[in-house]
């Protein structure tokens, strides 16, 4: 797996999230300030609800900016002999299926696809991330989700 391509795809995905958040924030702001949002009675909460939504969307924009800044820091890291933030990790399960994960500082759950191979962003707070941090090639880990236990072995750290 080419880490440079992964980083470029992650940058693009983070920028796309930011753009979507900006558009949602603008739409929410426009709705909150539209003349139809003005309360007609003391029980009319449409304007208040729109204002809360606009505030939440503005916070999401700020979160996207923080994500981009945090990722720019870990993108500069290059040498990895143990899993840490910024590492691109390949796990292989008991059926010999490989899965790629990028240890990110945030944006857990983000997925980018390169040549039909999904790369999942996982953070150190996630159950898998907690187990991955500090591991090396050939280390094994076990993850139980919804009663299903999976065993993985680390085959690559880039």
N, C-alpha and C positions, 0 to 999 in steps of 0.2 A: 504494500500500500504506500502510495506516495503522500507523505505528510504535507508537502507544500500544496498539493491539490485539495487535501482535506481542509487545510487552513483557509484556502481561498473560498471553498464552498461554505465553510462556517462563517466567514466574513460576509459573504453574500446573503446568507440566511439571516444573520443578525441585522444587517442593514434592511432586509425585507421586513423583518419584524418591526423595526423602528418605523419604517415608512407606513406600515399598516396601523401601528399605534398612533402615529401622527394624524392619519386620515380619520381614525375613529375618534380621536380627541377633538379634531376640528368639527366633525359631525355632531358630537355630543355638545360642544360649546355652542354651535349654531342652534341646536335644538333648545338649549337652556336659555339662550338669549332671544329666541324668536318670540314675536308678539303673542302667539298662541299659547305660550308657556306661562303667561301672566295669570296668576290665580284670580278666578272670578268670585270664589267664595272662600270662607275660611277652611273649608274641607277639600278644596282643590289642591292637590299635591303634585300635579304634573310638573310644574316649574321646579319645585324642590327636588323631585326625583331626577329630573334632567340635570340639575346642578350637581347632585351627588355623582351621577354618571360621568359628567364632564370632569369632575375632580378626580375620579378613579382613572379615567383615561389619561389625564395629564400625569398622574403618578406612574402609569404604565409607560408613558414616553420616557420619563426620567429613569425608570428601571432599565429600559432598553439602552439608554445612553450609558448607564453604569455597567451593563453587561458587555457592551462593546469595549469600554475602557478596560474592564477586567480581563477580557479575552486578549486584547492587544498586549497586555503584560505577559501572559503565558505563551502567546504565540512566539515570543522572542527566545524562549527556552529551546535548547536543541538536543542535548545529550541526556539520555535517560537509561540508567541501569536498574532503577526501581520505579514503580508506578507513583506518580505525583501529578499535580495539576499541570496540564500541558502535554501529558503523555497520550499517545495513541496506542491503544492496547488491543491485541487480538486474543480472544478466548476461544477455546475449542471445547465442545461438550462431549459427552460420552458416545454420541452417535457420529462424532467426527465433523460436526457442523461448526463452522467458524463464525464468530460475531466480532465486530469491531466497535470499540468504545473510545471516545475522547474524554479524558478527565478534564472537565471544565470548571472554572471558578463559579459559574452560575449557569442559568439557562438549561437546567436539567430537563431532559425529555425532548430537546431539540434533536431532530434527525435530518441528516443530509445524505444524499445517495450519490455515489460515484460508481459509474459502470455497473449499475444494478446492485451495488453493495451498500446497504444502509450502514451509516456510522451514527451511533447513538451518543449524545452528550450525557454524561453522568457526573454528578457532583459528589464531593466527599460526604455530604449529608445523606445521600441515598444509601439504602442497604447494600447494593452492589459496590458503590463507591467506598463505603466504610471498609469493606473486605479487600478491595483492590489496593488502597493506599499502602505503600511500602512493600508490596509484593514484587517478586522478580520473575524472570522467565523460568518456566517449569514449575512454579509454585501452583498449588491447587487451591480451589475455594469451593464452598458449597453454599448454595442459595436456595432458600425455601420460600416460595411464593404461592399463596392460596393452597397450601398443603402439598404442593408439588416440589420435590427436591431435585435440584440440578447440580451436577458436579462439573466444574470447568477447570481447565489448565491454561495457564498463560503461555502462549507460543511466541508472541512478539511484543516488544515495547519499542516504539519509535518516538 
